[in-house]
Each structure stands twice: as C-alpha cells, then as structure tokens.
Amino acid sequence: MAEKKSSKKEEPSVDWVAEDIKSGEFKNIYLLYGTESYMLRWSRTRLVKALIPETDDMNYSVYEDKSLDLEKIIEQADTMPFFAERRVILIKDSGYFKNANERLKKYLPQLPPTTVMIFCEKEVRKGKGTIFDYVNTNGRVVEYVTLDRKRVEKYVVALLSREGRSMQRPTFEYFIDRVGMQMQDISVELEKLICYTDGRELISREDIDAVVSPRLEEHVFDLTNAIAEKKRRTALDKYYELMALKTQPMGIIILLTRQFNRLMLIKSMRSKGLGPERIAKSLGISERAVPVNERLASRFTMEELKSALADCVDAEEAVKSGRMSDTLSLETLIVKYASS
C-alpha cells in the first residue's frame, strides 16, 4: 500500500491509513482504491472505527452504487456533526474518480473541516486537474494492490500465531501456490485450516490437501496439461469437473486463452535467455510457478501455442457474436487440441 505522489519517482510502500490512525491526525478526504479488495475493506473498516464510535449512527453515512445522490451527499457533508467531533461519510464504488464529475470537483475545496469523506473505488483516472489529483494533494490517496510474497507470509504468520497455529516455510509455499495471492482467498482458506486443525499447532501439507479448495486456474492448468499430452478423455474429464464447479464455459475459454498466452510468453522469454525471476516479475506470477509452466510450455511448439491462442480468441468471438454456443465452442476447442 503506498501513497501516490505526482512525481514519477517510486515511493516506498507505506500504510498511510495505519500511520494516520497511530498519530490520531486525519485528513478530510481519503481515496482508497485498487484491485486488492480484501485489504482495502480491512483498511477502510479500521479507518472508520478510528474516526467515529460504532454506536454513532447520527454522524455516519454510507452511500454506494444505486443509492448515490451527489447533492444529498453534499448536503450531508455540509451539516455540522451532532454532538461529535466529526461527521464521516463513506462513499463506495461511485465512479466519480473514473468519470470526471465537475460538481464534486468544485465542491471538495469547500468541504468543512468537521467532515471526513472516504471514497472506496475500483478504478480511478489520474492526471493533472483530475479529482484524483486534488485528493492526492489535499487529502490521502492509498492504492491497494496484490501484496508481494514476503508481506503475504508476514500476514499469514501473524494470523496463525494469534490462533496458536504455525506453518513451516515449504508448507507455506505449497499453500500459496494452491490458493494464490489474493488476500480474500488466503483469509478464507486459512480460516478453514484453523478450524480443521483444532487441537494441533502445526499445519501440514496433508491438511491443505484435505480442506483447501484448488484455484480455478489450477483446474485449467490440469486441463491444459491433458491437452498437451493429447489425452482427450482426461481433458474432457477435467472439463466436466470444471462444469461441476458451476464454472461458466465462457470463463473457461477466457482462462484457457490466458494460460496459452502465458505459456507462449514464457517460451519466448526463455528462448531469449531470461531467468525465472525476471519472467515471474514480468508476468506477475510466483517464481516457483515459472519452471512448472515452462515444463508445460515445452510440450507445445511455438506454432502450436500461437494457433491455440488464436483459436481461443476465435472461440470467444464465436460465443459473443452468437455464431456458436459457449458449451459447443469450448468442447470443440478441447477436442481439437487434445486429439492425437
């Protein structure tokens, strides 16, 4: 989590919400945004609790999605807090920071010092003169992105320690490879492991196999592996497993497209002499995942990967245009590449 500056120089990662809570000195405007939704919600909850008592319903308002009415929000923001130090207004998924909103842009400089506005957004538009620019200069902007492995490990160790559990490093690596790097998924699976290992301290790989749900990407990897081995029956079985998990055929096509593209990129980068660390950073995957994907990529020629990628894109277009049903489009794709 890092506060974004106007300078192009990369700033060190700082949890500014935690810093403000610790100091007790708060800004009037907060913008919390990014793709790591779990950490964003966790940080938002901490900030609201620090700003206002949980029992104070008179001075705390929440607006989101269809309930958004900017004029009503402004009217609320201009109202003095009722027997309290401040009024807190939480605004979620407004879209104001993605699509220019001149009314909000003109109002923010007039925001009373007794009101704190917290915006939580998925996407923002940056640039000079934008609302983002104003909040970045006069308030607090915090971006939440997927944490790196070290910070995830620190989080996992701290959570397990509080629950009287521990996990050896090889087990942690196996857990993350299975679950992924999204904190929401990690938290859910850790909770399952803690319940499952009641009465025991050390969490083992066998515990993970017993209760942790494999990622959808893991199933798609197995499907791609079966295709690479030309095992049509196995590939179709993997496809039926995905369907049993209520996975939409279109979603599988998209994941296959992503997988073939990843394999093609890894094959290309390795041919240029790039190492696992560089490849992992470039593709946004763990370094441990590189050799596994590289072995899978080696089962295809570059031409086969290009052809498979092109056919995945065509399959997606066929569904979107109505030329073919999503199920038939996906099954045709699997049979074509899994056949000898």
Secondary structure, DSSP 8 states (H G I E B T S, - for coil): -EE--SSSS------HHHHHHHHT---SEEEEEES-HHHHHHHHHHHHHHHS-TT--TTEEEEEGGG--HHHHHHHHTS--SSSS-EEEEEES--TTTS--HHHHHHGGG--TTEEEEEEES----STTSHHHHHHHHSEEEEE----HHHHHHHHHHHHHHTT-EE-HHHHHHHHHHH-S-HHHHHHHHHHHHHHTTT-SEE-HHHHHHH----HHHHHHHHHHHHHTT-HHHHHHHHHHHHHTT--HHHHHHHHHHHHHHHHHHHHHHHTT--HHHHHHHHTS-TTHHHHHHHHHTTS-HHHHHHHHHHHHHHHHHHHHTSS-HHHHHHHHHHHHH--
